Each structure stands twice: as C-alpha cells, then as structure tokens.
Amino acid sequence: MTHGKTLPSEAPPVPLRIVLLLVALGMLVSVGAPASNPSFYSSALRPFAEIHVSIGAEQYTVRNGLVFLNGTEVKRKESGDVLRLAYEKMAATRNPLMALAGTDPEKMSAIADTLQETALLLSKQQQNARDAFLVQSALYPISFLRSEAALEAARLSFVSSGSDRDARAYEFALGAALDAYRRDLARFRSAFRDSVPSDSRPYVAQQNFISYGGVLDALSVLDSGADTVRKQHERRMRCVRGDTTQCDSSDITLPPLRKPETVAIPDGALTLAREIRDIGFSIDPQFTSKTDPFFMLSRSSCLDLRDGTAPLFSFRNLPSFPNISSSTAPYLMGDIRFIPSATYKDFPFFGYFAQNNITYVLSQPWTYYACQSSDADLGILTAMRDVRMFALRSHPSTYATGTDAVILRRLESEFASSPVMTESDAVNYLETAVHILDNPATPPDVTDRLITLVLRMKNRSDGAYQSAFEIALDEQTNVLLNTAFGADIDLGIRYLFYLRSGFTPLFLDSNPSATGEHGRLFPSNTLASTEQPFVYYSLLRLSPDTRLEAIKDMTSYIRLHVGAAAKGDIR
C-alpha cells in the first residue's frame, strides 16, 4: 500500500546532465573534506591515561585512546567527534600556538590598558597633532596584547572544561589574535616609516647593530614568522575537522627545550655579586630576599660580561600601577655598568645628570631599549625562579622512579641549599620531571604546573608581560621626570619609534609559538669593548674613592626615578 504516494520507480526520470553534476559534486565533497578516521586519533591519544571532554550535555572520558560514556565504552565508529575534540584539547594543553602559558590573562589585559594610557601620555609630548596621533594609535600593539589576554583566557577555559563550546571559543580567539598581530604590526611599520627618516643614523644597542633598514627587516621576519604560525593553525584546524593527512604528532607533544651549556662560575664572581646585592639593598630594599639564590643564565641574549664576572641575577619588586599589583623583575648582580655623564654631556639626558653632579649614570643592560631581545632573558629567568619554587613545594621526585627519581632528588636538594641556580640545572630538572606525566599517580595540579613551566621555558613567554610592564613604568616615569623634575629626556616621535618602542618583545619576537624559530633579528655589534661607552663597578671598586662615588651616584639615580614614580600615578 502506498497511501497515495508515488513509488520511487514511478518518479520522473532525472536528466543525465543533472546526474553527472550531482556525481561531480559528490566527488568534490569527497576530495575537499576527507572522511574522519577515528582509528588515527585513537592511536595518537593512546599515551594519555585520561582526557575529559564534553559535547553538549554528554561528558566523555578518553582513556588510552578509547572513548567512554558513563563508564561504557563507545563504539569506534561513533567516537570520532569525541576523539577529535580530545586531540584538540591536548594540542591546546601541550603545544599551543601564540601561547602565553603562565601569564595571568587579567594582568595582561590590564597592562595593555596601562600601555594605552602610556601612549596617550607620550602623545601629549609631541609637537603636532599628526605625531600625537601616530604615537597614540601605533606605538604599541594594544589590540594584539588584548587579544593575547583573551586567547590565554579562552585556552585555560578549554583546557579546564574540554567542552566543544569552549573549543570553538578558543579557535575564534586564536584566529582573532593572529589577525590582530598582522594589523598592529602593519600599523607600526607604516607609522615607523612616516616618523623615522630613512637616513637616520644607525646605533648600537648591546649586542645588536640597529639601523632604519634593520628595523624594517626585523618587522618582515616577525611578520613572516607569525604567518608561518597562522598556516600551522589552519593545518591544525583541518586536522581536528577530520583530515588526518594534516595532523602532526608534534601538535600534542610538549615542545623540546633548548639545551643550554653548563657554565662554570669564575673565581670571585659570587663574592662580587653578593657585594652588589648588599649595595642594592642599602639603596632600595625592594629586592625580594637576600637569602634567595642567584639565578645564572648560560648565555645572555643581551651582552657579554667582563672576564671574571658572571650573569648572576636577583629579583626586585617593582612599583605598582593603580590597576595592577606589583610585579617583580630580575636585576643583574654580576656587575654594574655606568656611563660617565661628563663624556656625553652634550646629550640632554646625560647633560641633566652632569649638571646635578652625578658622575656615573647607571646603565641597565636588560631594558627594552638597550637590548631588543631582553624579553628572552627575562622569560628564562622568571621561569627558572618558578621551577625552583615548584621543585621545593611540589617535590615531583615523589612521583618519579629509578634514575629519574635520583636526578630529581639531587636537584631539589641543590635548589634548596646552593647559592646559585643555573639555567642548565633548571632545564635538566624539567626534562627529567616530564616523565612523571606518564605516572597516573601524579596529581593533576602537579601535572598542570609542570606542563606550564615547560611551555614558559620553551617560549620564554613571561618576557612579554615583563617587558610591557617595564615599558609602561619607564615611559610614564620619563614623562614625570620631564614635567616635574626638569629633565630633558627626548620623547619625540622619531626617538620613540626608532629607539624606545619595544616592538620586539611586544610582538613576541622570542616566543617560537608566536613567531616561529628564527635567527637574530639584527646584525651583531662588532665594536670592541674599548669602544663601548661603559665603565664597570668591578673596576671602580678597586679604588675606595671611585667605589664610594659610584655608589653615591647610583643612589641618586635610583632615588630620582623612585621619586618621579611616587610623584605620579605609579605607586
């Protein structure tokens, strides 16, 4: 019985051209969107003991590549969506793109707002409306930094919930961050060309030789690197949509860490560092602790120290902004550098100090304008400090076995008692500790902190926030020094875009998850040490008189800056 309906055999014939068109369309669909292969994702996820995800209201658990719903295994042919979502979650957890793992999204958003306020303050120092507009709208990548804060918030939500809704939000946030990067970098490049003459004199900044063309070349490298990451994101999206030919096992694997060389501490270097730290405490008691160890880099991205000294650092508390709590930053204790004001008194900045009887002007080599790659050092040092705290508080050795347990216990003991923690020991600790991720008994909070530390060390991601904070602090202080103390610091548009923009750390130049793996952005500084403008405390201390004068001048310099900060909104 047909109930009055026409049977298929009674349907009118379909024209041959339509049949051929439908077949062709079917072939195109088949080629353009390959069918999902659940067995691939199941195999890729087999090393992971347990992954929790949800689709709609259904909560799933993926155990060693098998999908379970309410304790019952789901048939493989019905598990594709769950496995792809679990794969995407592990990629966001272990090898995220444009990542700022370990950075508080709220603090990152707040520092972006503070940078916007800083740009407004600097715009008011300009000579005309055009220059003011360029400084306010293009000096700092505000939109990108805000999108990075939103991206990290979305990533944390997705990693925590594993929901398909949060996965889509994370994908959107990542695309938005990539778009903001491209727009802000293009805006900065255009403003740089408009504000800096092409015949501007090159200058030396630590180990870098900076020129007009060199800045444009560096921007091209960053643009190309971010474009590579964009393509990687697009490939991953095709992978988690079912095209397994676009998947790569590295997407869900913790990235390998750079192996730093083991460096010996020269004789006398530790004694010098302790002396310098004592001086620092006597001037400004903002250093976190005199009992904490020094943190030593294997190699600095910023400069080579004098023979007999070492890149030893301590942490110091920084002033806070009204909407941001105080931050800490590493300070070099291995030596102190000064620039003699009388030699450079024709420059307004040094002339101000010469007129105020400050012979030796403190020079901090790890500032964003003195070293364009300082964010790499900052990121490594802050990660090192937190590796030590993690080791001493969580004792990952508890969850290790065999040789791993022996290595971790030895390093934990050294971290607790040694006066120096080295970069090579920090990396060795992380590389050994990651093996506890395979132990089901490792607590989830220990797992989460360990993964975050590996990503921080790999991507040097702390350097972005640290640099943004320092830029806002320094430039707001400079405005106050000019307006309240009569200093004559050049804050003109050419100077800001050419020397003080901090574009390299703000565009994540040292973060391979954002700009890929690339070489030096700028040619090396080939000037001999005798041609550099610096004098060093390690030499000045040899004479009691010059030692005392250097300490007096350093005290005046620091208190002047602290006073300027206190006079303004910076607290």
N, C-alpha and C positions, 0 to 999 in steps of 0.2 A: 504494500500500500504506500502511495506517495503523498497522500494528503494534499493533493493538488499541486505539489511542487514538481518542477521539471527535473528529471533524472539527468545526471552528468552526460549520459550518452545522447540525451536529447538536446544538449546545448548547441548553439550555432557554432560552426567552425571558426577558429581564430585564424586570421590572416597569417600567412607564413612569415611576412616581414616582422610582425609583432612577436611571433615565437622566437625568431632569430634575435630580436632586440632583447627580449627577456633573458635568453640564454647568455647573450653577451654581457648583460648587466650582472647576471649571476656570476659569471667568470670574473668580472671586475671586482665584485664584492669579495669573492674568494681570495683574489690576489691581494687586495688592499687591506683586508682585515683577517689575517690567518686565524684559524680556529685555535682556541686556547688548548694547551697541553698540560693538564693537571699533573701528570707524572713528572714533568720538568720541575715545577715549583715544589712538589712533594720531595723530590730528591735534593733540591737546593736547600730546603729547610730542615733536612734530616739532622744536621748537627745541633739544632736548637731544641732543648728539652721541652720548653713550654712557651707558647706565644698566645696571648689572649687578644682576640679581635671580636668585633660585633658588626653585624649587618642588620640594619633596622633594629628590631627588638630582640633578635636572636644573638646570644652570647656563645662564641665558639672558642675552643682551645685547640691549638695545633701542637701536637706532641711528636717530635722527631719526624715531621713531615706528614703525619696523619691527622685528620680533622675529626674532632669530637664535638657533639652537641648533647648537652645534659648527660655526659658520660658515655654516650653511644657513638661508635664510630660512624662517620658519614661516608657513604659510598664515593669512590674516587670521581666518578663521572658527575657527581653533584657537588663536588667540593672545590671546583675551580675558582669561583669568586672569593671564597674564604682564603684559599692558598695565595692568590694574587694579592689580597689585602694584607696578609701576614708578611709576604715578601716585601711589600711597600713599607710596612711598619719597620722591618728590620733595616731597610735601606735608610730610613729616616733616623733610626736609632744609632746605627754603627758607621754609616758613611754619608752623612747628609751633605747637601750642596748649599753654597752660600751660608755656611754654618757659623754661628757664634755660640757654640756649646759652652755652657758655664757662665754666660753673660746674662744678668738679670734683665728680662725684656722691659720691665718698668723703668729701671735705671737707664737703659739705653734710650728709651723714648724720652725720658726726662733730660738726658744730656743733649739729645737732638734739639729739644726746645731751648736749652741753655745756649747751644751754638747759634740758634736763630737769633736769640737776644744779643749774643756777642756780635753777630753780623750787623745787627741794627745799630749797636753802639759804634762799631767801626765805620758804618756808612755815614754817621754823623760827623766823622772826622775828615770827610772828603771835601774837595774843592768845588764840586759842581754836582748837579742832580744826576747826570749820566753816570759818573763814577759811583755815586752813592747807590744808584740802582744796581749796578753790576756787583758791588760788594755785597749788598743785602740779598740779592737773588741768586748769585752764582759762586760766591767764595767757598761755601761749604755745601756738601751734598746732603742737605737736610731731608729731602724726600726719601732718598735712599736709606739713610740711617733710621728713619722712622719705619720704613718698610722692613728693614732688617729686624727691628724690635718686634714688629708684628709677625714676621716669619718665625722667629725663635719662639714666640708665644704659641703660634699655631703648631710648630713642631712638638713642643712639650705637651700640648694637649693631645695630639695624635699619638705620640709615644705612650702617653699615660692611658688613654681610652682604647686605642686600637679600633675606633669606630669608622665606618665608611664615611659618615658625615665629616668627621674631623680630618679624614684623609683628603676629601675634596677641598676643605678649607686650607689645608697645608699646601696642596698643589697650587691653589689660587694664590696664596701668599708668596710662594716661591716664584711663580711667574711674575707677580707684581714687583718683587724685589729685583729680579733681573731687568724688568722694564725700567724701573726707577734708576738702576745703576746706569743703564745706557743713556737715559735722558739727562741725568745730573752730570755725567762725565762729558757729554756733548755740550752742555751749558757751560761747564767750567772751561772746556777747551776754547769755546767761542769767546768767552769773557777774557781769558788769558791772552788770546790774540789781539783783542781790542784794547787791552790795558797795558801790555808789556811790549815795548818796541823790539822789533826783530834784531836790532843791533845792540841789545843790552849786553853789558859786559859779563862774561862768564865768571863764576865764583866757585870757591872750594868749600865744601861742607863735609867735614870729617874725611871719610874715605871716598867721597864722591866728588866728581867734577860736574858742575851744573851749568848748563847753557840754555839759551832760548830754544834752540832746536832739540836739545836733550830732553827738555820738559815735554815737548810735543811727541818725541819718540817714546818717552815713558808712558804717556797717555795712550798711545797706539798699542803698546804692549799690554797695558791693563785692559783696554777695550777688546783686544783680540783674546786675551785670557778669559774674560767674562763671557765672550761669545762662545768659546770652547765649552765652558760650563753650561751655557744655555743649550747647546746641542746635546750635551750629556743629559741634561734634564729632559729634553724632548725624547731622547732614546729611552730613558728610563720609563717615561710615560707610555711609550709604545710597548715596552716590556710588561708593565703591570696591567695593560689592557689586553694582553694575551699573545703578543708577538714574541715568542721566546727567542727568535733569532736576534732580538735587540737586547737580550739580557746578558749581564756580565757578572760573574761570581764576585767580583770586587765590590759590586754595589752593596752587598750585605756583609762585607768583611771589614773589620777595623783596619784603617789605613796603616801601613808600616811607618814606624818612626825613623827619622834621620838619626844615624848612629854617630854621636859626637865623639871626638877623640878624647882620650884621657890625658889631662894636662897636669903636670906637677906644679905645686906652689913654690915659687922661688924663695930662697932663704931671705928672711927679713920682711917678706911681703905681708905676712899675717900681723906682725908687730906694727908695721906701718898702717895697716887697715884699722887696727884697734885704736891707734893713736888718733886717726882721723875721725873715727866714730865717737871717741871721747870729746873731741873738739866740737863735733856736730851736736852732741847732747848738751854741751855747755852753752852753745849759742841758741839752740832751738830744741827743746825737749819733746819733739814730736816723733822721734824715732820710736818704733814700736817696742823694742826691748834691747837692752844691752847684753842680755843673756842668750838671745836667739843666735843661731849660727849665721855666718856669712854664706851667701849663695854665689857660686862661681860659675861663670859661663866657660865653655870650652873655647869658644871663639865668638867675639863680638861682631855684630853687623855694622858697628859704628866706627870703631877705631882700634888701632894697635897701641897698647900701653908701652911705657918705657921699660927697658930691661930692669929686672929686679922687682917689678910690680905685677899685680895680678888683677883680673876683672872680678873683684870681690864686691858684693852688694849687701846693703841692709835696706830694710823697708822703713819708710817715713809716712806719717799721717799727713794728708793734705787738707787744706781748708775746705769747708763745705759750701755749697750753694743753697739758697733758700729752699729749693725743691729737691735737693739731692743730699743724702747723708755723706759724711766724709769718706774719702777714698784713701787708699794707700798706694805708694809708688816706690819702686826700687831706686836707690841712690848709690852711685859709685863710691865705694870706700877705698878702692885700690890706690887711688891718688887723687889729688885735686889740681885742676887746671885753672890758671888765671891768664888774663890778658892785661898787659901794662897800659893803663889809661893814658899816660903821657905820650906813648908812642903813637897812639891812634886818636889823639885829642881832636883832630880835625873832623872826625866823625861825631855828629851831635850826641849820640848815645854815650860814647866814651868821654867826650868833652864834658858832659854833665858830671861824671864821676871825678874827672881830673880837677874840675873847679871845686868839688866838695872834698878834696884831699883824700880820695880813695885811689891808692896807687895800683892795687891789684884787683881787677874786676873778675869776680867769679864766673867761670865758663862751665856750664853744664853740658857735657857732650851728648847726653841722651835726650835732648829736646827735639821736638818735631822739626824745627827749622835748622838745627845744627846737624841733624842726621836724619835723612829722609826714610831710613829703614829702622828707626829706633823702635818701632812697634814690634819688630821681630824679637828683639832682646827683651822688651817689656813683657811680651806674651810668654816667652820661655821662662823668665824669672818668676812671674806670678804663678805659673803652673808648677814650677819647682817647689815654691813655698807650700802650695796646697798638696802636692804629692807627699811632702814630709808630714803635714798635718793628717792626711788620710792614713798614712802608714802608722803613725803613732796612736791614732784614735780608733781606727777600724781593725788594725792588725790582720791584714789579708793573709799573712803567713798561716793563720789558723786554718784556712781552707785549702792550703797547698799541701802537696805530698812530695816525697823524695827530694831530689836535688833542688826543685823549686822552693820547697819549704826552707831548706838550708840557706839558700841565697836570700830569700825574703827576710828571714830572721836576722841574718847578719847585717843586712842593710838597715833594717828597723833599729837595731842596736846602735849602728853608726849614726843614724839620723838623730837619735836621742842624745848622743854624747859628743859627737865630733864638732869641732868649732867651725867646720866648713862643710857645706853640702855642694857637691859638684853636679853639673849638668849630666855628665856621663852616668853617675850613680842614679839620678832621677830617671833617666831613660831605661837603664838596666832594670830598675825596680818595676817600671810599668810593663816592660816587655816580658818580664817573668810573671808578674801578677796576673796578666791577662789569661793565663792558663786556668785560673780558678773560675773563669766564666763557664768552663765545662763541668764544674762540680755542682750538682743540683743542690748541695747543702749550703752554697754561698748565698747569703741573704740578698734579697732584691735591692735593698738600699746600697749595699756594698757594690753590687754589680753596676748599678746606675752611676755611682760616683766614679768607679774605675773607668767605665766607658767614657764618661765626660772628661776625665783627666787625660785620657789618651787623645781624644779629639782636641782638647785645648793645647796639648803639647805639639801635636802634629800641625794644627792650623794656626798656632800662635794667636788664637782668636782674642785673648784678653787684651792684646795690644790695641785693638780698635777703640774699645771703651776708654782704656787708659789714655790713649792719645787724644781722643775727643775731650776728655776731662781736662787734660793739660792745656790744650789749645784754648778752651774757654777760660780757664783760670789765668793763663798768661796774658791773653789779649785783653781781657777785662782789666787785669792789673795794669797793663801798659796804658790803657786809656786813663786810668786813675792816676798813674804816675805823671802823665802829661798834664791832666787838668788840675790835679790837687797839689802836685809837688814840683811842677815846673820843668819836668824832664822833657827832652826834645826827641822822643823816640819816633822814628819815621813810621807813620801808619797810613801813608798814601797808597793809592790803589796799585801802582806799579810794584811797590815794595811788598805789599800783601800777597799779590798773585804770584810774584816771582820767587819770594823768599819764605813767606810765612803762612802759606795757605794750608800746609799739612795735608795736601791732597793724597799723598801716597798712603799713609795709614788710614785715612778716612775712606779711601776706595779699596781698602783691604789688600794692599799690594803683597803682604807677607802671608796671606791666607790662601793656600792652594785650593781649598774647597770653593773659593770665590773667583780667583783669577788664574787658577792652574799653576803648574810648576813652570817657572820662568827664571831666567838668569838675572844678573844685575840690571837694574833699571837705568843706571847712569854709569858712564866711564869712571874708572878708578882715578883717585887723586894720586898723582905721581910726584908731588912735591916732597923733597927731603925734609926730615924732621927739623933741620936747622932753618928751613924756610917757613916753618909754621909760626904763628904769632904767639904761641903759648909759653908760659913759664909754669913750672910744676912745684907743688908743695914738697914732693920728695927731694927736691934740690934746695928749695928755700929753707927747709927745716935744718939744713946743715949749718946755717948761721943763726944764732939766737935772735939777733935783731930783725933779720928779714922774716924769720918764723913768726915773731910777735906781730910784725906789721901785716903779714898775710892774714893772720887770724883776726886782727882788728878790722881789716878791710872786708873780710868775709862776713864778719858780724854785722858791719854797717850795711852791706849789700843785702843780706837776708832780712834784717830788721826793716830796711826800707821797703822791700817787697811785701813783707808781712803787714807793715803799717798801711801800705796802699790798699791791700786787700781788706783790712779791717775798716778802712775809711769808706769803702763802697759797700755793695750788697753782698760781696763774698765774705763769708764768716769763718 
